Amino acid sequence: MAAFPVGRQSGGSSRNAGTASKRILYYVDPMHPAYRSDKPGIASDCGMALVPVYEGEDPALRLQLQPGAVYIDLEKERLIGVRVQTVEKKSGTRWIRTSGRVEANETRLHRVMAGAEGWVESVENNTEGTLVKKDEVLATVYSRDFRNAEQAYLGSIASVDRLRGSHDQEEATRPSDANMRINEEQLRALGMGEPQIRELAKSHQITRDVTLNSPIDGVVLSRSVSAGQRFEPGDEFYRIADLTSVWITADIFSNDAQLFRPGARVQVTVRERAKTVYATVSQDPPVFDPTSRTLKLRLEAQNPDLLLRPDMFVDLEFSTPAPPGVSIPQEAILDSGMQKVVYVETSEGVFEPRRVTVGTAYGDSSTVTSGLRFGERIVIAGNFLIDSESRLHSSQRASSSSQNPARSAAARVEVGNLSRRAPIRRRATGPAKQRVERKAARLGGTESRARTHAQVLGAHRGAHA
């Protein structure tokens, strides 16, 4: 039994002797490794005793660093390409890129509707996408209601003509003029176009077929009519839009809504045609879309060449000034998904991980709302390798601390084994007791456990004396 503790003790003495035989290179401040001295003493900045660094020893083992912090000497910094930069307060221009969908300007959208029931006689060659001119004939229809309205209109015109030959011309024609205007509006409501109304007033001849005319210069967006088709009041024949001015609906996030002020200029790129136009933010507030969980921002764009067509997708680029604040390069931020970390150089060669809250991103920089202060030095290159070194050291410390419970368990097992050994007729005293205490202490137990071990062993031996 005595051979085992003696052997362990002799091994420990050899290690101490090996450390003592090494040459001391210098003394270092355990809190600030940049401070070195050839002689032992007290650090002037923190008042701590300088610790020796031996030949062939890692200086980081002598430092008292914060959790996660690592020490890297200048040679290693150059090897892994570490670069640091001072945190500054600055601003810049933020570019926001998103997509948009072209829509017809609803203030310039016209629908040709049926005002009575009837049949379609014929349809012109004006399918969807066709350019049409104002008053251009779209289709010809027949309805009995038109004939009755035409007769009433021609009757009111005849009344006006008769009254104009009377002596009191102005007073006599006033009610008849009003009646004529009412009948004229009735024809418009039924769907008769302005050219045919003028022709009816000129010829005084009732026409059987009524023509549908385009109300504006524009593009046919939809056509829901064909020859021989029966229609009812309220049916839509055509939808025609003036596309010289269009709307563009952009999807933006809620936190970006305050950046787009009415009248702001937006660059619009039509990727298929490699052309760029400009639009302005509408005065109308954005509308929330529950499906995409975004805000629909309306833009207004002039489209004289009809480059933009409804349902086209375009690329949008917004320019807005970023708010001033703590700004750092984006490559300095390590984003793990759950948190964002920046490595700060607390002293020469010592790098400490710092959790930060990132605000607005613009260009190659990002603003930081918390976690950093002006003047601090952060790592902007080589931070991935520094992070790997930090995680490696943290794992080694965790592994080292987790070995203590194992040693304690081994000590408890050894106590049980000793208590079950062969009886001894004499109480352990003197050197034997000391050897038992040293063995229990080396197995991970505390001083009190070693004493308990000796007492249990002595009581066991006394009982068999």
Secondary structure, DSSP 8 states (H G I E B T S, - for coil): --HHHHHHHHHHHHHHHHHHHS-EEEEE-SS-TT-EESS--B-TTT--B-EEEETT--GGGG----TT-EE--HHHHHHHT-EEEE-EEE--EEEEEEEEEEEE-GGGEEEEE-SS-EEEEEE-S--TT-EE-TT-EEEEEE-HHHHHHHHHHHHHHHHHHHHTTSSSHHHHHHHHHHHHHHHHHHHHHHT--HHHHHHHHHH----SSEEEE-SSSEEEEEE---TT-EE-TT-EEEEEE-TTEEEEEEEE-GGGGGG--TT-EEEEEETTTTEEEEEEE-SS--EEETTTTEEEEEEEEE-TT----TT-EEEEEEEEE---EEEEEGGG-EE-SS-EEEEEEEETTEEEEEEEEEEEEETTEEEEEES--TT-EEEEESHHHHHHHHHHHHHHHHHHHHHHHHHHHHHHHHHHHHHTS---SS---THHHHHHHHHHHHTT--HHHHHHHHHHHHHHHHHT-
